[in-house]
């Protein structure tokens, strides 16, 4: 019923989430608490449009907000300044070469001086998803220095974005651009951005009613896509060529900015 949430036990089945229509209106999207961050439960959650988000000292909280922010890969907006930086900064992008470094940077005090929800427990959970081939990092490098990136989870033909960081101007946007190129090449339908921010909306994200998001998710999350490292993309990509889908290239990845 509305006004209360379901409490999960670690002993509960990974599929024991309540219907997302029961999520609270205030705070928007809070659906359940408890359980664990095991790979089966995380995968079951994402397949239903649910994600974990909680602070130190809180139980694991599970969310499905309404509306939902999504980005269609082909609708990514490259601003004039970003296009110039793509050509001239001398950065390269890589995929799945520094996952642990990306997730650590996303939760670092340098990036999040006010504190982070990326607890050691959360980092360990997503690192395990990466080892199992579900979670991927998209990285922006300036020489041998990691200056920006993002990570998320790929299931079916949907990418569930989790967090971004940037230590140089536009570095996280460069990683997001690389992600969009990768997803277009792999025929992915959408990126789940979870909650809207002005930053994401400026890059082409839009809002969907939760019912519409869940309907699309139900279609595209079940389209087979191989799990595992995206090894076809691990060689650095010169950002001046980032308008090309990776399949055409001969050479052989809450947001801040």
N, C-alpha and C positions, 0 to 999 in steps of 0.2 A: 504494500500500500504506500501511497505518497506520504512523505513526512518521516520516513524511516528508511534505513538501509539494511542490507543483508550482511551478516557477519560470516565470513568463511573460515574454515579450519584448514590447517595444513593437511588433514586427513581427507578433506573433501575431494571429490573428483575434480580434475582441471576444468571440466565443463560445467561446474556448479554455479556459474554466474546467473543472476536473475535476468529477465528480459530488460533490455536497455530502456524501454518505455517507462520503467519504474524509477529511473534516475531522478534525483531531486532537481527542483527548479532553483533552489537556493541552499547551498552553493550549487551553481549550475553544473549538472552532469554527474554529481557524486552518486555512485551506484552501490558500492560495496566496500567492505573493509576486511582486512585479515588475509588469510591464506599464506602464500609464499611466492617467491619469484623464480620458481623452477621453470625450465624451458617448456614443458608441456602446458603449464598454466599460462605463461606469457603468450605462447602461440595461440592457445584457445581464446585468450582475451582479445588479441589483435584481430583474430578472425571474426569476432563479434563487434568490433569497433570500440573496444574497451582498452584503456591503457592505465598503467600505474603512475601515480604522482603524489608524493608525500614528503614531508620535511622530517629532519632528525627529531626523534622522540615521539613521532606519530606512528600508528599502525600503518601497514600498507593500505593505501586508498586507491580505489579503482573508479575511473571516470568515463563518461560518455556524454560530452556536452552537446547542447543544441542552441544555436546552429554549429556546424562543423566547418573548419577551414580546410580547404583542399587546394592543391595546385595541379592543374593539368600540365604535364611536361611541355607540350607544344605551346603553352600560353605563357611561359616564362618571359618576363619583360627585361630586355637588356637596355638599360639607360645609355645615353650618350657617354657619360663619364665612365660607366662600367665597360663599354665597348673599347674606349680608349685605353683603360687599364689592362684589358684582356690582350690588347696588341702590344703594349709598351712596357709593362712592369717587369717582364722577364720571369714570370712565375710559370710553374708547371703544375699539373694536377695528376694525382695518382689515386688508385682505388685499392683498398684493402692492404696497404703496406704498413700502416701504423695505427691500427684500430685502438689499441690500449692508450697510445699517446693522444689520440683525438678525444676519447672519452674523458681522459684525465684533464685535458685542456678545457673541455666544456665545463668542468666543475671546478676549475682552479680559482684561487682567490684573485688572481690577476684579471680574470674575465668576469667573475662574479664576486666582487668585493663585499657585497651584502650578504653572502652566504649562498649555498647551493642545495638543491634537492638530490644531487647525484652523490648519494652516500656510498661508502665502500661496498655495501650489499648490492646496490643498484649497479655499480660498475662491474662487480663480479658476475652478476646475472647476465648483463649484455655481452660481456667478454665471452661467457659460455655460449650464448647464442651465436656469436661470431665464430667460435670454434666449430659449432655445428653447421655453419654455413647460412644462417638466416640473417644475421646482422652484418652490416657493411659500413665501411668508412670511406668518405670522399674527402681528399686532402689537397690543400694548396701549399706548395713548397716554393720558397725563394732560395735558390741554391740548395743547401742541405738543411735549411731551417723550415720547420713546420710552422706556417704563419696563419693558417685557417683551416676550417674543415667542418664536417658534419657527420653524424652517424644515424642509422635507422635500421629498420627491419623490413625485409622483403618476403612477402607471402603471396603466392599466386602471381598476379600482375598488379599488385598494389605495393607501394613503398610507404612505410609508416615512419615519418621523420621524427626524431627524438630531440636532438639538440645541435646547436651550431656554435662556433666560436670564431673570433677574428682578432689577430694581433697586428694586422696591417690593413690599410684601407681596402675595402671590397674583397678581402680574402675569403670570407665565408660566402659571398655572392658568387665568386669564381667557382667554389666547390659546388654550390647549388646549380650553377649553370652546367658543370660537368655531370652532375647527377641527372639533370633533365636530358642531356644528350644521351647518356647511357640508357635511361629508361625509354626514350623514343626508339633507340636501336633495339631494345628488348621487348617492344610492344607492350609496355606497362600503361595502365589506364590513368592512374592518378597518384599523387603524393598526399598522404594524410598529414596535414600540418597541425592537427588537433585544435588549437585555439588561435583565433585571429589576432594579429598585431598590425599596426600601421606599416611596419617594415615588410612583413610578408604580403600584405595587400598591395604594396607598391611594386612588388616583384611579380604580380600576376595571380596571387591566390584569391579565392573567392569563398563565399559562405554558402553552404548547403543546409537546408533543414535536415535534422537528424534522420527523419524517415527516408529522405532521398539518398543521403549518404549510406545508410544501412542497405538500401536497395541496390545501389551500385556496388557496394562492397560484396554483397552476396553473389553478384554475378562474377566479379573479376578476381576475387580471392580464391576461387576454385578453379581458375584456368591454370593448368599445370605449367610450372616454371621450375627448372632444376634448382635445388638448393646447392650450396657449396660456394667456395671462393670464386669471385668473378675474375678468374685468372686471365681472361682474354684482355682485361683492361689494366693490368698492373704496371705496364710500362708508362713512364711519364708522358703526358700529353702537353705539347706546347699550347698555351692558351690562345695564341693567335689563330689556331686551327679549331677552336672549340665550337665553331658552328657546324662542324662535320660530325655526323653520327659515328660512333666508334667502329661500326662495321665497315665503314668506308675508308678507314685510316690504315696505312701500311705499317706504321710504327707500332712496334709492340715492345669515394671517394665517397621550451620557451626561448629565441634567436637574438643575436646582438650584431651590431655593425656601427 
